[in-house]
């Protein structure tokens, strides 16, 4: 397995169960089928609405972009 894949595995192991499920769904969506523009827009609309609802319900914690980048640099640099 490549170094990049090993790093990805380590990062995935740190995710919550819900986050890993989101990643699984995303990976499943990368199958051989290509979405039409309408299907793609519908899928993204649903995802955006889900994320907004999670935020409004207090299920997410926003992290400033600068903090995210700092953490990534510390972890992978």
N, C-alpha and C positions, 0 to 999 in steps of 0.2 A: 504494500500500500504506500502511496506517495506521502511525503512529508505534509503536503497541503491537506490531504485526506485525514491524516492522523491528527493534525491540529483541529480540523473541523469536528472530528469525533470527540475530542476533548471538550471543545466548546459546546457541542450538543449535549454532552453529559451534564453540563452545568445548568441546562434549561429546566424549567418546571415541566411537569407532565403535560400541562395544557400547551405550553410552547412547543414541546416535542411533537404533540399531535398536530399543531398547526404546520410544522415543518413536514411531517409525514404527508399531510394533505397536499401541501405544495409540491412535494416530490412526486406524488401520484399524478398531479396535474401536468407533469412534464412528459407524459406518455407520448406516443406516436401521433395522437390526434392533434390537429391544429384547430383552434377556435376561430370562428368567424369574428369579424369585428364586433358584431352585435353581441355574441356570446361573451367575448372578452370584456366588453363594456359592462355587461350585466354582472359578470363575476366580480369585477372590480368594484362596481357599485355596491354589491352585497358585502364585500369585504370592508369597504370604507364605512358603510352603515354599521357593521358589526363592531368595528373599532371605535366609532363614535359612541355607540351605545355602551360599550365596555367602559369608556372614559367617563361618560356621564353617570354611570352606575358606581363609579369609584373603584372599578376593578383593575385599573391600570395606574402605574406610577410614572409620570413623565420625568425624563432625565434630560437636562440640557445637552445639546449637541456637543458642546465643548467637553463636558464630562464624559460622554460616550467615547469621543475621540481619544481623550486622555487614557481611559481604561484600555482601549484597544491598543494604543501605542505601548502601554506598560506590559500588556499581555503578549503581544506578538512582535514587538521590536527587538 
